[in-house]
């Protein structure tokens, strides 16, 4: 555990803040993204617009902004005609910048 975890950031110097942030990224919720970058593994991202992304993370920051590669975007279209069934759709995107404020959930792809 980082020795600075319970110290207010206003009391830390620049080097201590960097050490604390590195600890938080490696141990906290962002560790899923860090492991994906290191191991080049896929993650599943659920977005606010109800779309899902299956992708590999090239880079990310503390706001969950991400640079993604080999992205499969998936969504369901519901027809206006009540007699027709919902249709699952997808598309491939080779490179994408994803803004972190649209991210709801990030999961490791265990497959």
N, C-alpha and C positions, 0 to 999 in steps of 0.2 A: 504494500500500500504506500502511496506517495506520502511523504512527510508533510506536504503542503495542502493535503486534501481538505483539512478543516480550518485552514487559515484564510481570512478574507483576502481577495486578490489585491485590494488596495494596500496591503501590508507586504506584498511580495515585490522583489525586483524583477527585472526583465528575464534574467536567466532562470529564476525560480518559476516564473509564469510559464516559460517554455517547457520546463521539466514537468510541471503539473499538466499542461495540455497534452504532452506526449503520453503521460500516464493515462489520462482520461481517454485518449483515442485508442490506446492499446488494451484498456480494461473495460471501458464503458460501452454504451450502445454502438458507438462508431467502430468498434472492433470488428463487427461483421463486414463493414466496408473495407477496413484495413486488411483483413484476411483475404478478401476477394481480390484486392489489388496484388498482394504478395503471391497468392497461389494461382492467380488467373482463373478463378472459379466463377461460375454464374451465380447471380442473385435474382430473386423475384421482387419487384418493386410494385406496390399498389399505389395508385395515384388518386388525387382528389376528384378527377373526372371519371372515376370508375374504370379506367384502363389499367392494364397490367403490363409491365415490362420484364422480359427475361433477358438479361444482359451480363456482360463482363465489365467490371469497373476498371478504368485506367487511372483515374484520379478523383479525389473528393476533398471537400473542406468541412469545417465545423458546422456549416449551415446545411449540410447534406446536398450541396450542389455537387453534381457528378459529371464526369466525362465518361461516356459509355461507348462500348464497341459491340458489334454483332448483336444488335437489339432486335428482339421480336416483340412487337407491340400487339397486344390482344385486347379485344373488346367485344361486347355483344350489342347488336343493333336490334331494337324492338320495332317491328313494322307498325305503321299507323293503322293498318287494316287489322282488326281484332282476330280475324280468322287465320292469319298467318302466324307461324311460330317465330320466336326470336332466333337470330342468326349470329353465330360466332364468327368473328372476322379477325384477321391478323395481317401484319405487314412486316417486312424486314427493313431495318435502317442500319447502315454500316457504322456511322458515327453520330453521336448525339451529345449535346450539352443539356443536362436536366437541372432545372432550377429547384433547389431544395424545398421551397415552400409548397410545392405540389406533391411532395412525398408524404404518404400516410404510413406505410409499413415497408420494411425491408426484411426479407427472409433469405437465409442461405438455401441454395438449391442442393438438396441432399442426393439427388438422382445422379 
